[in-house]
Amino acid sequence: MWMSTPEQLSLRSSRDHTFNVALFEGLHSSDFCEWIEAYTRNRTVLAVTTPTVERLYGNDIRAAFASVGLKPSWLVLNCTERTKTMESVLTVCSAASDAGIDRRGALVAIGGGVCSDIVTLAASMLRRSLSHLRIPTTLIGQVDAGIGLKGGVNFGEGKNYLGCFHPPEAVAVIPSLLKSLGVDTVRQGVAEMIKVACTSDTDLFRMIEETRGGGLQSWVLNGDSLAHEPIQRAIAAMLGELSKNPFEVTSYERAVDLGHTIAHPLEASTHYELHHGFAVAIDLAFSSVVGWHLGWLREETALRIVDLLVAVGLPVWHGHLNEDLVLRSFRAAAKHRGGNINMVVPTDIGRYRFLKREDQCPPGMILEVLTYLRARSWQEGMSNSGTAQYGVELPAEGNLARIGLQ
Ligand SMILES: NC(=O)c1ccc[n+]([C@@H]2O[C@H](COP(=O)([O-])OP(=O)(O)OC[C@H]3O[C@@H](n4cnc5c(N)ncnc54)[C@H](O)[C@@H]3O)[C@@H](O)[C@H]2O)c1
């Protein structure tokens, strides 16, 4: 009988991937049109967008394609946290099939994080792997969801429970698209910016702190170019962190998981009434106060983080938060992160360590931390729903930078 060595019947594979994130002034800028042409010419293309983005920018985006002689197939898909499901993924797959997208074709996601998560998963499944481009239209999309490698949908109780690693071919970031966002949607993006600043960019943290968040929010909403530097810094910090462990195979300890341990179960417990960005803010406050109670983070630094979240108008508490939810979150995180909770705990601005086991944060400590956050939230006049009822109020118009400097 012929016997082979294990080496003779093995296959070694690896996949290298680089994608660029390019910043553009607007949908009409010639360099954006060139970007479209470079990535979509001579390909079958399906653009997927949401009803809101279609209403606001659909014609302009189609005009940008038309300016370089292209007319992609177009799908307007209802993209909300509740429709972030396999059904939506299959709707994209059907549209791609109807549009005759071939193996060299591409999907283009034009929308917030929900849209890009659905399209990414559809692209990973179509013909086993189809290329996809992203034009994120929310702040979370531009600094986080749209520049990551993952896609996914909610399943059962699990947020993003079904998903994939499938990096985009390229991403176009156009900050001027954010002008039409509501202030809460901007705040949600600022939560992700504070998160990445906390672990990876102390200057960005200071930048947001100096304007108490209000300046940044106003710049974004006014389409002011002053927003470009913090957005660019947040993208660079995020890409820097992701590139250390892009497919999450070298370690389950990831700085970008700051704010993402109790956030997902909390969102799911509200049937996604609580937005992801708000849940991240609450989790970030929780992790910081845990750090303080563990003696890993100085009280003044923990309060600096909580103060900044509050100043931005972000919630630090939700009525569904209790010991049971925290323990369930710890157990769910351990299942997802190789057996350890790996909750990221800031130890300073720009530094962090990982809480690994439940016994490091016993029920008494959880209770103290939750009691503090609830009291703080009440003191600040926030509702239990996690929606700030006060915060930095944005004047209706004008150069709003000054409100942050008061
Ligand atoms: N894959 C990842 O790495 C990753 C990372 C972070 C977040 N996410 C996911 O991203 C999602 C959150 O993303 P999001 O905050 O963009 O939410 P979202 O996609 O639900 O968009 C928020 C709202 O903004 C509206 N909108 C979008 N663009 C607009 C514009 N330019 N003007 C006016 N309104 C606009 C949308 O219609 C929607 O109502 C969550 O599901 C989260 O899990 C994924």
The ligand as an SDF file (V2000), in Angstrom:
LIG
                    3D

 44 48  0  0  0  0  0  0  0  0999 V2000
  -18.4540   45.6210   10.2700 N   0  0  0  0  0  0  0  0  0  0  0  0
  -17.8970   46.3500   11.1900 C   0  0  0  0  0  0  0  0  0  0  0  0
  -16.6800   46.2790   11.4000 O   0  0  0  0  0  0  0  0  0  0  0  0
  -18.7220   47.2980   12.0050 C   0  0  0  0  0  0  0  0  0  0  0  0
  -18.1040   48.2330   12.8500 C   0  0  0  0  0  0  0  0  0  0  0  0
  -18.8920   49.1390   13.5460 C   0  0  0  0  0  0  0  0  0  0  0  0
  -20.2700   49.1070   13.4210 C   0  0  0  0  0  0  0  0  0  0  0  0
  -20.8370   48.1570   12.6110 N   0  0  0  0  0  0  0  0  0  0  0  0
  -22.2910   48.1190   12.4570 C   0  0  0  0  0  0  0  0  0  0  0  0
  -22.7260   49.3450   11.9220 O   0  0  0  0  0  0  0  0  0  0  0  0
  -24.0680   49.5700   12.3170 C   0  0  0  0  0  0  0  0  0  0  0  0
  -24.2260   51.0060   12.7650 C   0  0  0  0  0  0  0  0  0  0  0  0
  -23.9110   51.8300   11.6790 O   0  0  0  0  0  0  0  0  0  0  0  0
  -24.5770   53.2670   11.4830 P   0  0  0  0  0  0  0  0  0  0  0  0
  -24.4040   54.0490   12.7040 O   0  0  0  0  0  0  0  0  0  0  0  0
  -24.0500   53.8120   10.2220 O   0  0  0  0  0  0  0  0  0  0  0  0
  -26.1260   52.9300   11.4160 O   0  0  0  0  0  0  0  0  0  0  0  0
  -27.1550   52.8370   10.2060 P   0  0  0  0  0  0  0  0  0  0  0  0
  -26.5680   52.1630    9.0460 O   0  0  0  0  0  0  0  0  0  0  0  0
  -28.3860   52.2470   10.8000 O   0  0  0  0  0  0  0  0  0  0  0  0
  -27.4330   54.3580    9.8220 O   0  0  0  0  0  0  0  0  0  0  0  0
  -27.9790   55.2060   10.7960 C   0  0  0  0  0  0  0  0  0  0  0  0
  -29.0840   56.0770   10.2130 C   0  0  0  0  0  0  0  0  0  0  0  0
  -28.5160   57.0790    9.3840 O   0  0  0  0  0  0  0  0  0  0  0  0
  -29.2780   57.2110    8.1730 C   0  0  0  0  0  0  0  0  0  0  0  0
  -28.3530   57.7710    7.1930 N   0  0  0  0  0  0  0  0  0  0  0  0
  -27.3170   57.1440    6.5890 C   0  0  0  0  0  0  0  0  0  0  0  0
  -26.5890   58.0400    5.8950 N   0  0  0  0  0  0  0  0  0  0  0  0
  -27.2080   59.2280    6.0270 C   0  0  0  0  0  0  0  0  0  0  0  0
  -26.9280   60.5400    5.5640 C   0  0  0  0  0  0  0  0  0  0  0  0
  -25.8260   60.8000    4.8620 N   0  0  0  0  0  0  0  0  0  0  0  0
  -27.7700   61.5320    5.9140 N   0  0  0  0  0  0  0  0  0  0  0  0
  -28.8470   61.3030    6.6890 C   0  0  0  0  0  0  0  0  0  0  0  0
  -29.1530   60.0960    7.1970 N   0  0  0  0  0  0  0  0  0  0  0  0
  -28.3310   59.0650    6.8570 C   0  0  0  0  0  0  0  0  0  0  0  0
  -29.7740   55.8280    7.9260 C   0  0  0  0  0  0  0  0  0  0  0  0
  -30.9220   55.8660    7.1060 O   0  0  0  0  0  0  0  0  0  0  0  0
  -30.0790   55.3410    9.3390 C   0  0  0  0  0  0  0  0  0  0  0  0
  -31.3660   55.7430    9.7190 O   0  0  0  0  0  0  0  0  0  0  0  0
  -24.3750   48.5600   13.3970 C   0  0  0  0  0  0  0  0  0  0  0  0
  -25.1850   47.5350   12.8780 O   0  0  0  0  0  0  0  0  0  0  0  0
  -23.0240   47.9850   13.7540 C   0  0  0  0  0  0  0  0  0  0  0  0
  -23.1020   46.6510   14.1810 O   0  0  0  0  0  0  0  0  0  0  0  0
  -20.1020   47.2760   11.8970 C   0  0  0  0  0  0  0  0  0  0  0  0
  1  2  1  0
  2  3  2  0
  2  4  1  0
  4  5  1  0
  4 44  2  0
  5  6  2  0
  6  7  1  0
  7  8  2  0
  8  9  1  0
  8 44  1  0
  9 10  1  0
  9 42  1  0
 10 11  1  0
 11 12  1  0
 11 40  1  0
 12 13  1  0
 13 14  1  0
 14 15  2  0
 14 16  1  0
 14 17  1  0
 17 18  1  0
 18 19  2  0
 18 20  1  0
 18 21  1  0
 21 22  1  0
 22 23  1  0
 23 24  1  0
 23 38  1  0
 24 25  1  0
 25 26  1  0
 25 36  1  0
 26 27  1  0
 26 35  1  0
 27 28  2  0
 28 29  1  0
 29 30  1  0
 29 35  2  0
 30 31  1  0
 30 32  2  0
 32 33  1  0
 33 34  2  0
 34 35  1  0
 36 37  1  0
 36 38  1  0
 38 39  1  0
 40 41  1  0
 40 42  1  0
 42 43  1  0
M  CHG  2   8   1  16  -1
M  END
$$$$
